[in-house]
Structures are given as C-alpha cells and as structure tokens.
C-alpha cells in the first residue's frame, strides 16, 4: 500500500473529495516528518512511534575492495511498532 492507496481509502470511507483527502494525508505526513527532523518523538497509539537514532563514527570496510574507511556519525529515523499492531500481526 502506498500514499495514493491511503488517500483513496480515506476518501471512500469518509465520502470526501479526493483533493481534500490528499491535503489531509499530506499534512499529516509532513507534520510527522518535520517533528522527526526536529528530533521530536512522534507516537501514534496502537500503531507505533518514530524517533531519531544517533550513531557514532566508526571504522568500516569497503566490501568490494576490503579497504578500511571512516564512517561519519549519523542520525537516522527509527520506527518502533506499537503493542496493538504487534499483537495483530502475531495473531494474523
């Protein structure tokens, strides 16, 4: 399922115009992205939470050449599944 599928499903269930639904979905996604970028934790009860994980610099190895390389520190988004969703999947 992708974003357009979500927009279509929401428009169908709420009996709304697809343009209005697209604006709503885009606003929600953009708000989540902005919050995560600022380092805030975003939690959607029953679904999961989004946070930023910080990784330190380390020495890595180029698998093609075997050469040692310095990997810079980085921040990456992380999603943790909520309890209700996890239980639904287990029972599925």
Buried (B, 14 or more C-beta within 10 A) or exposed (E): EEEEEBBBEBBEEEEBEEEEBBEBBEEEEEEBEEEBEEEEEBEEEEEBBBBBEEEEEEEEEEEEEEEEEEEEEEEEEEEEEBEEEEEEEEEE
